[in-house]
């Protein structure tokens, strides 16, 4: 972000014609940028800005440059500075993105959602390149905050505006949420209008089993052709076209996801392996993108039987050899690798990894509730090692401190608790409109698992519970059996290992 404002400054440094004050200010700003600390740059920039007339053409850029530095320093006034930056640069996209991030940093999630909704409706060109990870993070945090209706409204707004249609899997999720919202309003025509944007097979399968979509089941079945073959091909073709047009790391990851989810795991794995093997891959992809690629690659390989523990251990040694700085994306690797160890029946290795990284000491995760994953996996590891007495207090911590992280709660309770508690948790998920669709699809997949190996601790739980009378009754209430022709798509067209 700071580099964007510096680049803009260079463009504005030699306007034709340039007032002397602007030219001099640009030169001084470049000198300020050589100061040894960000704090020193902020102070010097404040003095420079104060010396400029209000009509200075370079002043808005300097305000945003200073604001980006303040945000990096995590100063208390970062939000106020970001608001000023967006106000004086109303037509500069990074200024709007910085305000969104400042709102998220302050936990003002609903305001951030409303700001994005207004932006994509009134000034879509300014928000077109707002990254999908920001939207995904905001959606998760709205769930944590008990704001599921705000999340649904946000995703519906994005779907109706055609936002991120160049990211087909992300847009698919928006469209599926939008369809659900329109059906809740008894507006079937608006729901059907969004159907062609739902290309992720898992989103389509959710709609095919969840009774809330019953009014348009005939439309979905006709549109999908009974097999999802058309959507399967369209998703890959769309992702390939977008990547060829703009071959950036995010589009590459989008294509890999599309390939994997449509039954082409070998191609997806090869693509990601090639990417992370490139010299200076982290610098080229960006730190966050690099870590996300590693996580996705590890998951793909383990789920398809293409990976082994040696490769996971090598990844741990190369990426997690020392402490992780607060807010570093590498924190995401820890629970993902721990889960891989658990699925390989290596709870001691999972626990050793989790014990090396204490999230209670300012890990800088996207939300405090995200700590729940570390607690849940630690409980699972201890329970797997036979230490149920030590695991039990961690489950209590989950229920008392991290109950808003429903995914973590299911992992922890699923690993350690009795069946009564587990069924109660599944019932709660099905009674929650914001979680029902995902849970119904998980249970449907468990019912049709056959010889497919489980890929997650919750897979094991669902396969056990789906045989109980209580869960069978809940499924009959909230879902219908998936039509047989769609069953291959449940497991992304993968064959049993």
C-alpha positions in Angstrom: 0.0 0.0 0.0 2.8 2.4 0.9 4.5 1.7 -2.4 1.2 2.7 -4.2 1.2 6.1 -2.7 4.9 6.6 -3.3 4.4 5.7 -7.0 1.5 8.1 -7.2 3.7 10.8 -5.7 6.3 10.3 -8.4 3.6 10.7 -11.1 2.4 13.9 -9.4 5.9 15.2 -8.8 6.2 16.7 -12.2 2.8 18.0 -13.2 2.6 20.2 -16.3 2.7 23.0 -15.2 3.6 22.3 -11.6 3.2 25.0 -8.9 6.5 25.5 -7.2 5.1 24.4 -3.8 4.1 21.0 -5.2 7.4 20.4 -6.9 9.3 21.4 -3.8 7.0 19.2 -1.6 7.6 16.2 -3.9 11.3 16.6 -3.5 11.1 16.9 0.2 8.8 13.9 0.4 11.3 11.8 -1.4 13.9 12.9 1.1 11.6 12.0 4.0 11.2 8.6 2.6 14.9 7.9 3.2 14.5 8.5 7.0 15.4 5.4 9.0 12.1 4.8 10.8 8.4 4.9 9.9 7.8 7.0 13.0 10.3 9.6 11.9 8.7 9.7 8.4 5.3 10.2 9.9 6.4 13.2 11.9 8.3 14.8 9.1 5.4 14.2 6.7 3.0 15.9 9.1 5.2 19.1 9.1 5.4 19.0 5.3 1.6 18.6 4.9 1.0 21.5 7.3 3.2 23.8 5.3 1.2 23.2 2.1 -1.8 25.3 0.9 -5.2 23.6 1.0 -5.4 23.6 -2.8 -2.0 21.8 -3.3 -2.5 19.0 -5.8 0.1 16.8 -4.0 -1.4 17.3 -0.5 -4.0 14.5 -0.8 -1.3 12.0 -1.9 0.9 13.0 1.0 -2.0 12.6 3.5 -2.6 9.1 2.3 1.1 8.2 2.3 1.3 9.4 5.9 -1.9 7.5 6.7 -0.5 4.3 5.3 2.6 4.6 7.5 0.4 5.3 10.6 -1.7 2.1 9.8 1.5 0.1 9.5 2.6 1.4 12.9 -0.8 0.4 14.3 -1.3 3.8 16.0 -4.6 4.6 17.7 -5.3 7.4 15.2 -5.0 5.1 12.2 -8.8 5.0 11.5 -9.1 8.8 11.7 -6.2 9.2 9.3 -7.6 6.6 6.9 -11.0 8.4 6.9 -9.2 11.7 6.0 -7.2 9.9 3.3 -10.4 8.5 1.7 -12.1 11.9 2.0 -9.4 13.8 0.2 -8.8 11.0 -2.4 -12.4 10.0 -3.2 -11.5 8.6 -6.6 -8.3 6.7 -5.7 -9.0 3.0 -5.1 -6.2 2.3 -2.6 -7.5 5.1 -0.4 -10.8 3.3 -0.1 -9.1 0.0 0.5 -7.1 1.5 3.3 -10.2 2.8 5.0 -11.7 -0.7 4.8 -8.6 -2.2 6.5 -8.7 0.4 9.2 -12.3 -0.3 9.9 -11.5 -4.0 10.1 -8.5 -3.3 12.4 -10.8 -1.5 14.8 -13.4 -4.3 14.7 -16.0 -2.0 13.0 -17.2 -4.9 10.9 -20.7 -3.7 10.1 -19.5 -0.3 9.1 -16.9 -2.0 6.8 -19.6 -4.1 5.2 -21.8 -1.1 4.6 -18.9 0.9 3.2 -18.2 -2.0 0.7 -21.8 -2.4 -0.2 -22.2 1.3 -1.0 -18.9 1.3 -2.9 -19.7 -1.6 -5.2 -23.1 -0.1 -6.0 -22.2 3.6 -6.5 -18.5 3.4 -7.5 -17.8 -0.1 -8.7 -14.7 0.9 -10.6 -13.0 2.0 -7.4 -13.7 -1.4 -5.7 -13.2 -3.7 -8.6 -9.8 -4.8 -7.4 -10.6 -5.1 -3.8 -9.1 -8.6 -3.0 -11.4 -11.5 -2.3 -9.4 -12.5 0.8 -10.5 -9.2 2.5 -14.2 -10.1 1.7 -13.7 -13.6 3.0 -12.1 -12.4 6.2 -14.9 -9.9 6.8 -17.5 -12.6 6.2 -15.8 -14.9 8.7 -15.5 -12.1 11.3 -19.2 -11.2 10.9 -20.0 -14.8 11.7 -17.8 -14.6 14.8 -19.6 -11.4 15.9 -23.0 -13.0 15.5 -23.8 -10.8 12.5 -24.8 -13.5 10.1 -27.6 -11.4 8.6 -25.2 -8.6 7.9 -22.9 -11.2 6.2 -25.8 -12.4 4.1 -26.8 -8.9 3.1 -23.2 -8.1 2.1 -22.8 -11.3 -0.1 -26.2 -10.7 -1.7 -25.2 -7.1 -2.5 -22.0 -8.3 -4.1 -23.8 -11.0 -6.1 -26.5 -8.6 -7.4 -23.7 -6.1 -8.4 -21.8 -8.8 -10.2 -18.8 -8.1 -8.0 -15.8 -10.4 -8.4 -17.3 -12.3 -11.4 -13.7 -12.5 -12.6 -13.1 -14.8 -9.5 -15.6 -17.5 -10.4 -15.3 -19.6 -7.2 -15.6 -16.5 -4.9 -18.5 -15.1 -6.9 -20.2 -18.5 -6.8 -20.4 -18.2 -3.0 -21.8 -14.7 -3.2 -24.4 -15.9 -5.7 -25.5 -18.9 -3.6 -26.0 -16.6 -0.6 -27.9 -14.1 -2.8 -30.2 -16.8 -4.0 -30.9 -17.9 -0.5 -31.7 -14.3 0.5 -34.0 -13.7 -2.5 -35.9 -16.9 -1.8 -36.3 -15.9 1.8 -38.0 -12.8 0.4 -40.2 -15.0 -1.9 -38.5 -13.5 -4.9 -37.8 -16.6 -7.0 -37.2 -14.6 -10.3 -34.3 -12.7 -8.6 -33.0 -16.0 -7.3 -33.1 -17.7 -10.6 -31.4 -14.7 -12.2 -28.3 -15.4 -10.1 -28.1 -19.2 -11.0 -25.7 -18.8 -13.9 -23.1 -17.4 -11.5 -23.1 -20.4 -9.2 -20.3 -22.5 -10.7 -18.6 -24.1 -7.7 -20.0 -27.6 -7.6 -20.2 -27.6 -3.8 -22.4 -24.5 -3.8 -24.8 -26.1 -6.3 -24.9 -29.3 -4.3 -25.8 -27.3 -1.2 -28.8 -25.8 -3.1 -29.9 -29.3 -4.3 -30.2 -30.7 -0.8 -31.2 -27.8 1.4 -35.0 -27.5 1.5 -34.8 -23.7 1.6 -34.1 -23.9 -2.2 -37.0 -26.2 -2.9 -38.9 -23.5 -4.8 -36.3 -23.5 -7.5 -35.1 -27.1 -7.5 -36.6 -27.7 -10.9 -34.7 -24.7 -12.3 -31.4 -25.9 -10.7 -31.8 -29.4 -12.0 -32.7 -28.2 -15.5 -29.8 -25.7 -15.5 -27.3 -28.2 -14.1 -28.2 -31.0 -16.5 -28.4 -33.6 -13.7 -24.6 -34.0 -13.5 -23.0 -30.6 -13.2 -21.0 -31.4 -16.4 -21.7 -28.0 -17.9 -20.9 -26.1 -14.7 -17.8 -28.1 -14.2 -16.4 -27.2 -17.6 -17.6 -23.6 -17.4 -15.8 -23.1 -14.0 -12.5 -24.3 -15.4 -12.8 -22.4 -18.7 -13.7 -19.2 -16.8 -10.8 -19.5 -14.5 -8.4 -20.3 -17.3 -9.6 -17.3 -19.3 -9.1 -15.0 -16.4 -5.6 -16.4 -15.7 -4.5 -16.0 -19.3 -5.8 -12.5 -19.4 -4.2 -11.5 -16.1 -1.7 -14.2 -14.9 -1.3 -12.9 -11.3 -0.9 -15.2 -8.3 -4.5 -14.8 -7.1 -5.8 -15.8 -10.5 -3.4 -18.8 -10.6 -4.7 -19.9 -7.2 -8.3 -19.5 -8.5 -7.4 -21.7 -11.4 -5.9 -24.4 -9.2 -8.9 -24.4 -7.0 -11.2 -24.7 -10.0 -9.2 -27.6 -11.4 -9.2 -29.4 -8.0 -12.9 -28.9 -7.3 -13.8 -30.3 -10.7 -11.9 -33.5 -10.6 -8.5 -32.5 -12.0 -6.3 -32.8 -8.9 -3.1 -33.7 -10.7 -3.2 -30.6 -12.8 -3.9 -28.4 -9.7 -1.1 -29.9 -7.7 1.4 -29.6 -10.6 0.5 -25.9 -11.0 1.0 -25.1 -7.3 4.2 -27.2 -7.1 5.6 -25.3 -10.0 4.7 -22.0 -8.5 6.3 -22.5 -5.0 9.4 -24.0 -6.6 10.2 -20.8 -8.6 13.2 -18.8 -7.4 12.1 -16.0 -5.1 8.6 -17.4 -5.1 7.6 -15.7 -1.8 8.7 -12.3 -3.2 7.0 -12.9 -6.5 3.7 -14.2 -5.1 3.7 -12.1 -1.9 4.0 -13.5 1.6 0.2 -14.1 2.1 -0.3 -15.6 -1.3 2.8 -17.8 -0.8 1.5 -19.2 2.5 -2.0 -19.7 1.1 -0.5 -21.6 -1.8 1.5 -23.9 0.5 -1.6 -24.6 2.6 -3.7 -25.4 -0.5 -0.9 -27.6 -2.0 -0.5 -29.5 1.3 -4.3 -30.1 1.5 -4.6 -31.2 -2.1 -1.7 -33.7 -1.8 -3.0 -35.2 1.5 -6.5 -35.6 0.3 -5.5 -37.3 -2.9 -2.9 -39.5 -1.3 -0.2 -37.8 -3.2 1.5 -36.5 -0.1 3.4 -38.0 2.8 4.5 -37.0 6.2 8.1 -36.3 5.1 6.9 -33.5 2.9 4.8 -32.1 5.7 7.8 -32.3 8.1 10.0 -30.6 5.5 7.4 -27.8 5.1 7.3 -27.3 8.9 11.1 -27.1 9.1 11.4 -24.7 6.2 8.6 -22.3 7.2 8.2 -22.7 10.9 11.7 -23.1 12.2 11.6 -20.0 14.5 9.1 -17.5 16.1 6.4 -16.0 13.9 5.9 -12.3 14.0 2.5 -10.9 15.0 0.2 -10.8 12.0 2.5 -12.9 9.8 0.5 -15.1 7.4 2.6 -18.1 8.5 0.4 -18.4 11.6 -2.1 -20.0 9.1 0.3 -22.8 8.5 0.3 -24.0 12.1 -3.3 -25.3 12.5 -3.3 -26.6 8.9 -0.2 -28.7 9.5 -1.3 -29.8 12.9 -4.6 -31.1 11.4 -2.5 -33.0 8.8 -0.6 -34.7 11.5 -3.8 -35.6 13.3 -5.2 -37.2 10.2 -2.0 -39.2 9.9 -2.6 -40.5 13.4 0.4 -38.5 14.7 -1.1 -36.6 17.6 2.2 -36.1 19.4 3.6 -34.3 16.4 0.6 -32.1 16.2 0.8 -31.2 19.8 4.5 -30.5 19.6 3.9 -28.1 16.7 1.0 -26.4 18.5 3.0 -26.0 21.7 5.7 -24.1 19.8 3.3 -21.4 18.8 1.3 -19.7 21.6 -1.5 -17.7 20.0 -2.4 -16.1 23.4 0.7 -13.9 23.1 -0.3 -11.4 20.3 -0.3 -13.7 17.3 -2.1 -11.0 15.4 -4.7 -13.4 13.9 -7.6 -11.9 11.9 -9.9 -12.2 14.9 -9.6 -13.3 18.5 -12.0 -16.1 17.8 -9.5 -17.6 15.4 -7.5 -18.7 18.5 -10.2 -21.3 18.9 -8.7 -23.5 16.1 -5.5 -23.8 18.0 -7.3 -24.7 21.3 -9.5 -27.3 19.5 -6.6 -29.0 17.7 -4.6 -29.1 20.9 -7.5 -30.8 22.6 -7.8 -33.3 19.8 -4.0 -34.0 20.0 -4.1 -34.6 23.8 -7.2 -36.8 23.5 -5.5 -38.8 20.7 -2.5 -39.3 23.0 -4.8 -40.7 25.8 -4.7 -37.5 27.9 -8.5 -37.0 28.1 -8.2 -35.3 31.5 -5.9 -32.6 30.0 -8.1 -32.3 26.9 -11.3 -31.7 28.8 -10.4 -28.2 30.2 -9.5 -27.1 26.7 -12.9 -28.0 25.5 -14.3 -26.0 28.4 -12.2 -23.1 27.2 -13.5 -23.5 23.7 -17.1 -23.4 25.0 -16.5 -20.4 27.3 -14.1 -18.2 25.3 -14.4 -19.2 21.7 -18.0 -20.3 21.3 -18.5 -17.9 18.4 -16.0 -20.0 16.3 -18.5 -22.7 15.5 -16.0 -24.6 13.2 -13.4 -24.8 16.0 -16.1 -25.9 18.5 -17.2 -28.8 16.3 -13.5 -29.9 15.9 -12.9 -29.9 19.6 -16.2 -31.4 20.7 -16.0 -33.9 17.9 -12.6 -35.2 19.0 -13.2 -35.4 22.7 -16.8 -35.4 23.9 -19.6 -37.9 24.1 -22.2 -38.5 21.4 -24.9 -36.6 23.2 -22.9 -33.4 23.2 -21.8 -33.9 19.6 -25.4 -34.4 18.4 -26.5 -31.3 20.3 -23.8 -29.3 18.4 -24.9 -30.6 15.0 -28.6 -29.8 15.9 -27.5 -26.3 16.8 -25.8 -25.9 13.5 -28.8 -27.1 11.6 -31.1 -24.7 13.5 -28.9 -21.8 12.6 -29.9 -20.5 9.2 -26.4 -19.2 8.5 -24.8 -22.6 9.1 -27.5 -25.0 7.9 -26.4 -25.3 4.3 -22.8 -26.2 5.0 -23.8 -28.7 7.6 -26.4 -30.3 5.4 -23.8 -30.8 2.7 -21.2 -32.2 5.2 -23.8 -34.7 6.4 -24.9 -35.6 2.9 -21.2 -36.2 1.9 -20.8 -38.3 5.1 -23.8 -40.4 4.2 -22.4 -41.1 0.7 -18.8 -41.5 1.8 -18.4 -45.2 0.8 -14.7 -45.9 0.6 -13.5 -42.3 0.4 -10.9 -41.7 3.1 -11.7 -38.9 5.6 -9.8 -35.7 5.0 -10.6 -33.8 8.2 -11.3 -34.6 11.9 -14.9 -33.5 11.4 -15.3 -36.0 8.5 -14.9 -38.8 11.0 -17.4 -37.2 13.3 -20.1 -36.7 10.6 -19.7 -40.3 9.3 -20.3 -41.6 12.8 -23.3 -39.3 13.6 -25.1 -39.6 10.3 -26.0 -43.2 11.2 -27.8 -42.1 14.4 -31.6 -41.9 14.6 -31.4 -38.3 15.8 -29.3 -37.0 12.8 -31.3 -39.1 10.4 -34.5 -37.3 11.6 -32.8 -33.9 11.4 -31.7 -34.6 7.8 -35.2 -35.6 6.8 -36.5 -32.4 8.3 -34.1 -30.0 6.7 -32.8 -31.8 3.5 -33.7 -34.2 0.8 -31.4 -37.0 -0.4 -29.2 -35.9 -3.2 -30.3 -37.2 -6.6 -28.0 -40.1 -7.5 -26.6 -38.5 -10.7 -24.9 -35.8 -8.6 -23.2 -38.1 -6.1 -19.8 -38.1 -8.0 -19.6 -34.4 -7.5 -19.8 -34.7 -3.7 -16.2 -35.8 -3.6 -15.0 -33.6 -6.4 -15.1 -36.6 -8.8 -12.2 -38.2 -6.9 -11.9 -42.0 -6.7 -11.3 -43.9 -3.5 -7.6 -44.1 -2.7 
